[in-house]
Amino acid sequence: MILVARRERPFQASAFLLILLNLGVPALCVAIGFTAVYLQNRNPLSWLLLALTISFSQLIVEPGWDSPFRTAAFAFRALAEKTLGVWILLFAIQFPHGSSWDRKAPGWKWLLLGPLCAVAIVRAFYESA
């Protein structure tokens, strides 16, 4: 058995992956969310899917630009990233039809969602400040 070592071009492979992760995945997430809202704007699940995909799209984006809107962009990114758990939980409760315990006692979910939202807002504030 003969092993031949080939020299790879790591910069091109990593540049492609970087472009795909920083542009492709967020664009696809936002496109899926807005398409769902466009097709079924009266369905609350499509709005939850939009919030979920926007939050998911912000997990990969790397900061590194300077602009007048930099602070607002960092605040949006931090809030979207930190609220991903809230959107996943709300989507899980509502999908495909609202759960029976949520219809009987809708306030119970806020015992878990309230602290999650508060922690997400506080963490996003400290991260963007």
Disulfide bonds with the S-S distance in Angstrom:
none
